């Protein structure tokens, strides 16, 4: 999926109309914005990206917060799974002998 398409999906999911979402997605792509920057977004940054309608700013900031929280949750759960697997693997090594795992 292209960078512009990812941003397009983001804006559409935020409730931005199609044509406007395409413009915003292009602006974000041209400014090398990344999904990891969502927590840094502010009203001022959005205005610098030519997003000036207050309703759109509010929708985008709310959606950015939601997406960023989901990213954090996924990372935490992913780390938890890795820790659990590491613990499981350690116990298997102990039970079977280190050379068998």
FENFENWO-V408185 format. One line per field, one symbol per residue. ss: DSSP state (h for helix, s for strand, l for the rest). burial: b if it has 16 or more other ideal C-beta (glycine too) atoms within 10 Angstrom, else e. Layout:
# FENFENWO-V408185
ss: ???
burial: ???
This chain:
# FENFENWO-V408185
ss: llhhhhhhhhhhhhlllhhhhhhhhhhhhhllllhhhhhhllhhhhhhlllllhhhhhhhhhhhhhhhhhhhhhhhhhhhhhhhhhhhhhhhhhhhlhhhl
burial: eebeeebbebbbebebeeeebbebbebbbeeebeeeebeebeeeebeebebeeeebbebbbebbeebbeeeeeeeeeeeeeeeeeeeeeeeeeeeeeeeee
